[in-house]
Amino acid sequence: MRVTLIVPQGTTEIRLDRFLNHAEPPLPFKVLFKLLRKGKIKVDGRPAADLKERIRAGQTVEVEGLSRKPRAD
């Protein structure tokens, strides 16, 4: 399943791992790291380089390979 999340307006710069960890249900770091290694996490259409990457309001985060759909706050 592919899930697309948009970073909400008013959000200051936040690390990618923290943004995804606050999705509902939270995604454990182990799962995030595995998806990152496989190129399944994309920011604005390009593969994320690192989970410590900073993202800003309005950016699009796509996650492939999830069995459940997370809900962004």
N, C-alpha and C positions, 0 to 999 in steps of 0.2 A: 504494500500500500504506500502511495506517495502522499505526503502531507505537506501543505504549504502554509506557512505562518508568516504574518506580516508584523514587524516590530511596531507596537502601538505608538501613535504620536505622543509627544511629551516624555518619551523615554530618553534618558540620557544614555551616553555610551555604556554598553554592558557587554561583558564577555559572552561569547557564544554558548559556552557550557552552562553558564548561569541562566541565560535566557531559556535554553532547552530544559534545564533542570526545573524551572518554574512552570513548565507546561503541565497540563493535567491529563493523564497521570505523569508524574515526574519520570524523566528518563535517567537511569543510573549512569554514572560516569563510565563504567565498564561497557555498557551498550553504546553510549555516544562515541567512545574511542574506537570501538569495532566498526561502527558505521563510517566514521571519519576515515579510517584506514582503507576502507573499501570504496571511498569516494562517493558515498551515499548522502552526504550532507553538503548542500550547496547554498551559497549566499549570493543573491542577485545573479543566479544562473551559472556561477563558477564554483568549482569544488572548494570547500573550505580548506585552508592550509593548516589550521591549528584550532583547537578548541578554545585557546586563549585569545583568538581573534576578536577584535572589538566590532560590535555592530551598532547601528544607529536607527532612530525612528524612521519608518518608511521602507526599510530594507526588507527583502523577501528571503525567507529561510525555507528551503525545501529539504525534507528528510524522506528518503526512500527506505523500504525494507521494514517498516513498522507493522506490528500485528494489531495495534490499537491506535486510534486517532487521538493525539494529544490536543488539549485546549489551552491556548495562550491566554494569559490574564490581560 
